[in-house]
Amino acid sequence: MSLFLLTFGLLILIVAAMAVGMIVQKKSMASSCGGLGAVGIDKACDCDDPCDKRKKRMAKEQAWKENQIL
C-alpha cells in the first residue's frame, strides 16, 4: 500500500509541476494537429450570417481584445 501511495504522490507532484510550468510560461493549450485551421475552416461557426447571440459574443470578444493590456 505504501508503494501505491508513493507512486500516486509522485504522479500528483509531476502533474502539479507541469501545471505550474504552463502558468509560468503564460501559454495556452494547443493541439499538435493544427485544429480547424489545418482543414481550411477559419472559424468555429462557419455560417455566412451568424445569429444575434453569436454576434453579441463576437462583439464582446472584440471589445475585450481591444481593451487588453498585454
N, C-alpha and C positions, 0 to 999 in steps of 0.2 A: 504494500500500500504506500509505503514511503517513496518507492521509486516512481509510482504513478504521480504522487503529489509533486515530487521534484521535477518530473518531466512536464507536468501541467504548468507549474510555476515558471519554468524556463520558457515554455511556449508563450505564456501571457507576457513575460518580460520582453521577448522578441517582438511580439505584435505591438506592444506599447512603444518600443524603441522605433519601430517603423512608422507609427502614427506621429510621434514627436518629430521624426525626420521630415515627414510630409508637411507638417505645420511650420517648421522652421524654414523650409525651402520655399514656402508660400506657393506651392504648385497645386494645380487641380488634378484630379484623377483623369487619366486619358487611356483610351484603349490602344492596343497595338495594331489594330486593323485599319484605323483611319476613320471609323464611324460612317455616318451618312455621306460625308464628302467624298469618300472613296468610290461610291456608286453613282455619283453625279447628282445627288439631292442636296440643294443649297440650304434648305431649312426643313425643320420637322413637319411643319404644316405646309403641304405642297399645293394649297388652294390658291387660285388666282385672286379671289376676293375673300379674305378671312372674315369670320363672324365678328360681331361687335365686341364680344367678350375677349376674343383674341386681339383685336385692335387696341382695346384698353390696356391689356397686358403688355403688348409691344410698345405702346406709348410710355407706359410706366418704366419698362426696362430701358428705353432710350433716354428718358429723363434721368434715371439713375446713373447711366453711363456718362452722361454729360456732366453730372454733378460729382462724379467720382474723384477723390483726392489723388489716388495713386496715378 
